[in-house]
Amino acid sequence: MKLNWNISCLQFDVKQGLVEENLDKVKEMIGEATSAPHKPDVILLPEMWNTSFIKNVSSLADVYGEKTKQFISEMSKKHDVHIVAGSISEKKNDKVHNISYVCNPDGEFIAEYSKIHLFQLMYEDRYYVGGNGIGVFEMFGVKAGIVICYDIRFPELVRKLALEGVKVLFVPAQWPDVRLQHWRTLLMARAIENQMYVVSCNRIGSSERENFPGHSMIISPWGEVITEAEDKETILQTKIDLELVQTVRNTIPVFEDRRPSLY
């Protein structure tokens, strides 16, 4: 079991509908991140990094994720790194999903998660279908989980992941600047109440309707912000110590003190 992880979050401007340009950007940033003095064990990408949110998403969505999976597998093997591949638009049976893949350094996919909660304010529910399962997987002998953007407004989902044994939560997002305070507050709350690390990666730039402020964050199980990006292209990097999760849970035993029969 490996308890000290180097993590990198790739915060960049996702270009609407420009799939090849976005692939090139991710390839460039993965190369840069893995060439750093503290090479990451895990890389996290933002939400919807292949197409962003566009009205004609069905025509550009990756059919069964084949192109994305081949690309991420090649990157993972080449750079010997786990990749939590943010999320992409994936087309299955004429329906489009906002879906994430997790790939290990052997280029094998160990998990996928389709976003459960679709955000009506950005018309996500018009163009995508929601998933029906949670995202839990194992990395270095430790349970990790994933939710996508709007999902963090649903504490019962993240609590379910915590009860499944998750110690690190990955959160790819396209979260707009008008609700930046919500972004920061909700991420810290999910870390505090579930006594887990929260690793988030937001995008920067603009779409037709929204501006995106970045502020990718890595938060400790105490709810302390270990590191936070600004509103520019950034490779956010830090090391986390998984022993801290159990220390926090032993210090304030909220899971032992729960009374689920009453709520």
Solvent accessible surface area in square Angstrom, and as a share of the most:
residue,aa,sasa,rsa
1,M,167,0.74
2,K,76,0.32
3,L,50,0.25
4,N,72,0.37
5,W,0,0.00
6,N,23,0.12
7,I,0,0.00
8,S,1,0.01
9,C,0,0.00
10,L,0,0.00
11,Q,0,0.00
12,F,1,0.00
13,D,43,0.22
14,V,1,0.01
15,K,76,0.32
16,Q,53,0.23
17,G,19,0.18
18,L,90,0.45
19,V,30,0.17
20,E,99,0.45
21,E,84,0.38
22,N,1,0.01
23,L,15,0.08
24,D,91,0.47
25,K,50,0.21
26,V,0,0.00
27,K,103,0.44
28,E,100,0.45
29,M,3,0.01
30,I,0,0.00
31,G,22,0.21
32,E,103,0.46
33,A,3,0.02
34,T,16,0.09
35,S,93,0.60
36,A,39,0.30
37,P,135,0.85
38,H,116,0.52
39,K,81,0.34
40,P,2,0.01
41,D,30,0.15
42,V,0,0.00
43,I,0,0.00
44,L,0,0.00
45,L,0,0.00
46,P,0,0.00
47,E,0,0.00
48,M,0,0.00
49,W,0,0.00
50,N,4,0.02
51,T,0,0.00
52,S,1,0.00
53,F,26,0.11
54,I,22,0.11
55,K,141,0.60
56,N,87,0.45
57,V,2,0.01
58,S,50,0.32
59,S,87,0.56
60,L,65,0.32
61,A,8,0.06
62,D,18,0.09
63,V,81,0.47
64,Y,99,0.38
65,G,0,0.00
66,E,118,0.53
67,K,96,0.41
68,T,4,0.02
69,K,58,0.25
70,Q,117,0.52
71,F,25,0.10
72,I,0,0.00
73,S,18,0.12
74,E,84,0.38
75,M,10,0.04
76,S,0,0.00
77,K,115,0.49
78,K,139,0.59
79,H,32,0.14
80,D,92,0.48
81,V,1,0.00
82,H,14,0.06
83,I,0,0.00
84,V,0,0.00
85,A,0,0.00
86,G,0,0.00
87,S,0,0.00
88,I,0,0.00
89,S,0,0.00
90,E,1,0.00
91,K,46,0.19
92,K,59,0.25
93,N,120,0.62
94,D,122,0.63
95,K,118,0.50
96,V,7,0.04
97,H,34,0.15
98,N,1,0.00
99,I,3,0.01
100,S,0,0.00
101,Y,1,0.00
102,V,1,0.01
103,C,0,0.00
104,N,20,0.10
105,P,36,0.23
106,D,97,0.50
107,G,11,0.10
108,E,98,0.44
109,F,72,0.30
110,I,64,0.32
111,A,23,0.18
112,E,82,0.37
113,Y,5,0.02
114,S,20,0.13
115,K,2,0.01
116,I,49,0.25
117,H,42,0.19
118,L,32,0.16
119,F,26,0.11
120,Q,130,0.58
121,L,106,0.53
122,M,25,0.11
123,Y,73,0.28
124,E,2,0.01
125,D,68,0.35
126,R,163,0.59
127,Y,73,0.28
128,Y,9,0.04
129,V,49,0.28
130,G,28,0.27
131,G,11,0.10
132,N,159,0.81
133,G,40,0.38
134,I,56,0.29
135,G,2,0.02
136,V,44,0.25
137,F,12,0.05
138,E,101,0.46
139,M,2,0.01
140,F,60,0.25
141,G,33,0.32
142,V,6,0.03
143,K,83,0.35
144,A,0,0.00
145,G,0,0.00
146,I,2,0.01
147,V,1,0.00
148,I,0,0.00
149,C,12,0.07
150,Y,50,0.19
151,D,0,0.00
152,I,0,0.00
153,R,76,0.28
154,F,52,0.22
155,P,57,0.36
156,E,119,0.53
157,L,14,0.07
158,V,0,0.00
159,R,59,0.22
160,K,97,0.41
161,L,0,0.00
162,A,5,0.04
163,L,92,0.46
164,E,73,0.33
165,G,29,0.28
166,V,0,0.00
167,K,53,0.22
168,V,0,0.00
169,L,0,0.00
170,F,0,0.00
171,V,0,0.00
172,P,0,0.00
173,A,0,0.00
174,Q,2,0.01
175,W,7,0.02
176,P,4,0.03
177,D,57,0.30
178,V,107,0.62
179,R,49,0.18
180,L,43,0.22
181,Q,141,0.63
182,H,82,0.37
183,W,0,0.00
184,R,72,0.26
185,T,73,0.42
186,L,32,0.16
187,L,0,0.00
188,M,47,0.21
189,A,31,0.24
190,R,17,0.06
191,A,0,0.00
192,I,95,0.48
193,E,58,0.26
194,N,0,0.00
195,Q,5,0.02
196,M,0,0.00
197,Y,6,0.02
198,V,0,0.00
199,V,0,0.00
200,S,0,0.00
201,C,0,0.00
202,N,0,0.00
203,R,0,0.00
204,I,21,0.11
205,G,25,0.24
206,S,68,0.44
207,S,26,0.17
208,E,135,0.61
209,R,134,0.49
210,E,27,0.12
211,N,80,0.41
212,F,9,0.04
213,P,13,0.08
214,G,0,0.00
215,H,43,0.19
216,S,0,0.00
217,M,0,0.00
218,I,0,0.00
219,I,0,0.00
220,S,5,0.03
221,P,1,0.01
222,W,96,0.34
223,G,9,0.08
224,E,107,0.48
225,V,50,0.29
226,I,72,0.37
227,T,34,0.20
228,E,52,0.23
229,A,5,0.04
230,E,104,0.47
231,D,100,0.52
232,K,120,0.51
233,E,82,0.37
234,T,32,0.19
235,I,45,0.23
236,L,11,0.05
237,Q,63,0.28
238,T,20,0.12
239,K,117,0.50
240,I,2,0.01
241,D,57,0.30
242,L,3,0.01
243,E,104,0.46
244,L,51,0.25
245,V,0,0.00
246,Q,85,0.38
247,T,71,0.41
248,V,1,0.01
249,R,33,0.12
250,N,100,0.51
251,T,84,0.49
252,I,85,0.43
253,P,45,0.28
254,V,51,0.29
255,F,50,0.21
256,E,143,0.64
257,D,100,0.52
258,R,63,0.23
259,R,152,0.55
260,P,68,0.43
261,S,107,0.69
262,L,119,0.59
263,Y,169,0.64
